[in-house]
Amino acid sequence: MGSVDLIAACLDSIRQIGDEIADTIVYVDAGTLEAFQFIGAFPLLVELGARAVCSLENTSPLDAVPDWHSKFSHPVRKIVVLTSRLLSDAHRYILRCLGNHGTVSHCTVLTAISEIGHSAYIDSPLGPDAFREYETLLVQDHEELFKKCEKSIKHKDSYTGSDFTSDADKYSEWGSGVHYGSNSESSPTKRNLFDGDLGQLEASGKRLSVTVSHFPMIFSPISSRAFVLPSEGIIADSSLSNQHEDSLGPGLPSISTGKPFDSDEVPPGVTLTAQFLYHLANKMDLKLDIFSLGDTSKVIGKLMMDMSSLYDVGRNKRSAGLLIVDRTVDLLTPCIHGDSFLDRMLSSLPRKERMSSSFSVAENPQTPGKHSHTAIKRVPLDIKVPFETVFKKEEPKSRTSMLSEGIMSFMSGWNSAEVDSEVTWLPDYSNKAHDDRLDSELGTLSGSLLSNYAGVRYLEALLDRGSKDGLMLIKKWLIEALQHEKLSSASKGRQGATSVSEIHSMVQMLSRDQLSLLRNRGVIQLALAAEMTLLEPQSSRWDAFTSAERILSVTSAETTQSLASELRDFINTSTSVDSHKQATTMEPSQGLLSFQDVLLLTIIGYILAGENFPTSIAGGPFSWEDERSLKDVVVDSILERPSSVKLRFLDGLDNELEAKARSKDVQRNNKDSTEPASSTDDFDDEWGNWDDNDNADDKEEAYGDMQLKLEVRDRVDQLFKLFHKLSSMRLRNQALGEGLVALSRFETDSYSRKGLLYKLLLALLSRYDVPGLEYHSSAVGRLFKSGLGRFGLGQSKPGFGDQSVLIIFVVGGINTLEVREVMKAISESSRPDVELILGGTTLLTPDDMFELMLGS
């Protein structure tokens, strides 16, 4: 059998639905869009015969525009919707699509969630026969809205339906582009051309047929061997833990304690994850031996075993091992700023805003509202790399300037209000007066990083690189591109470190004309991303983090007093700059690390203290005096900069903190304005009025400040209880704690810390028994154990490392450093021939971990 390739598997699954895609308008939601961008699926969709590929959330009557001058001789009759969310979530958007295209007679809906997943999701109104139920529901709602629209049109004598203005009226009436009727294709020429077809469609009694199918291969492969779930899909957005004392937040699994889950308390994200892994293995023809590490992973393994059957096991499938791991077993690795070029790039570049913010799970009227779970709004993985630096003009009539003018002319025509009117004049964008508008318009042109770019897998090559090596690899690609374009490079043969100016100059050379830019846009995009990563303040902030984390790592091996002292120093020297805004807007900073950044360092410090100085579950690793001083500096920092602190543990104090911030601003402004005007005469005049005017106000303000300080101190006490959980995780589950201690023998380098997955994989490939690791027997295993085992024919317990194909899935997410480390573990093991796939709920950065545990 061939090797496992996630990107090829996703593309093959799209080819298998080629008959449904041919001659249709394909609509994809935000999660599917993210997944398809990674694998480069859009050229394949066009190759399979799609008329257009459009956004489901931003559907419009103009979605049929690409078809106006195409080879098709009839209006669109079919649409295909691919969604990574529940059918009930996507329902209103699908209705809008149908309303925008009155000639559609067939709608195919492909969802990433199976029927069992729909029925198991507590807020879903659909039952076990979810697909058939939804087919009936969609037809009924479509016909109902169609009748309402026809009734409304009969009472509207002034409606002509022959231009864009009347379409706009219907657009506003029915909301977000929904306007039912036979004349929804707006072009009058096209409507007249297809009058016969429309008449035949209206004459037939059949208005709409709907087909709903399961399409599980909607995920985001970072490379051929690593993947995550779409950030705006329902699986990644669903809660992984309920609210209780062992929960760190809905986006992470609960802390493992060894206590069994109540069947009625399984979070929806856990159920959907089990469904996804089961169907992914079936789609890839893999027969799984399932292992788990952690309480939540154990539940997922049991759910997958309950879904399996003798038929599934008996089929001719390739054997594979699946290891499911709780993210909470190792929280330190994703919090640390490691030596990974992609991790640094992800933390520095801006992301696309969520498109599905308006998605709301349709509440099931048969279930009480108290069972609804919190949805997680994960940051999209759609990295935006601004291209405006490519188009900065050095000379007024340079070829780059001509390219910029062409792009601006295109955007002006596209944004024109009179779409049908003939463009007779375009502004001269070579004039410097239009530079500001040019920059703002080009700023909207941004690209997303692709795992598969025209068959070249750049991200896969960068995954195995550290910060310096990754930059050198991009420089190598740029030099090769310049040689292919027959352009000379001043950097050719130059040794030493690569500078930002050097990368920028090579990008400018490759971008001199349109053909060169289009041919090399993949390399140019990565070079621009690297350039932004190395600019200030992102570069200095990352370096400051790595230095601080190194200090904490060394200090944690000494005494708790020295570690607490370092944390106090970090908090005292933190600034009021909001770190996330600083990284995205690139405003000048007042310092390197903000208060939020230092709280992340405090999390790291407490986890390190728990590993090096185990203590009781109730108490923290530090002495009472050290922890009291830490609490004091945290409270003082919050009150000193109240406007910059938006954190979960301060929820409910927003108004008081904002009032405090305004008061401090007023005092600062009054001080600045009154200092020059002060004199001894004013001092004498006001002497007798001080007690009368100011005493009452001062007392009231002091009382309010003290009340706020007490409230903040109570919240900080709750925050430190969370820190205590993080430091005592190994003690809450004795077997798991013993396993983590046993894995410490696989630390190959005392100067560089390795993550849990690296050590765990080395141990399992070396056939070591890991305490806390649970094996979930398959159906055949249960049969041998209960039946044939009586005759001495029972099977021995298999090992995870015995298989040639291994899958590790981390519930809660992975980071790129872990991908690099597990690939290194394979190469260092005695079995380099093993095919390893690493997956996770999402792709994590240190900032993401902060948001999951302490974010607003």
Secondary structure by P-SEA (a helix, b strand, c coil): cccccaaaaaaaaaaaacccccccbbbbcaaaaaaaaaacaaaaaaaacccccccccccccccccccccccccccccbbbbbbccccccaaaaaaaaaaacccccbbbbbbcccaaaaaaccccccccaaaaaaaaaaaaaaaaaaaaaaaaaaaccccccccaaaaaaaaaaacccccccccccccaaaaaaaaaaaaaaaaccccbbbbbbbbccccccccccccccccccccccccccccccccccccccccccccccccccccaaaaaaaaaaaaaaaaaccccccccccaaaaaaaaaaaaaccccccccbbbbbbbbbbbccccccccccccccaaaaaaaccccccccccccccccccccccccbbbbbbccccbbbbbccccccccccccaaaaaaaaaaaaaaaaaccccccccccccccccccaaaaaaaaaaabbbbbbccccccccccccccccaaaaaaaaaaaaaaaaaaaccccccccccccccaaaaaaaaaaaaccaaaaaacaaaaaaaaaaaaaaccaaaaaaaaaaaaaaaaaaaaaccaaaaaaaaaaaaaacccccaaaaaaccccccccccaaaaaaaaaaaaaaaaaacccccccccccaaaaaaaaaaaaaaaaaccccccccccccaaaaaaaaaaaaaaaaaaaaaacccccaaaaaaaccccccccaaaaaaaaaaaaaaaaaaaaaaaaaaaaaaaaaacccccaaaaaaaaaaccccccccccccaaaaaaaaaaaccccccbbbbbcaaaaaaacccccccccccccccccccbbbbbbcccccaaaaaaaaaaaaacccccbbbbbbccccccaaaaaaacccc
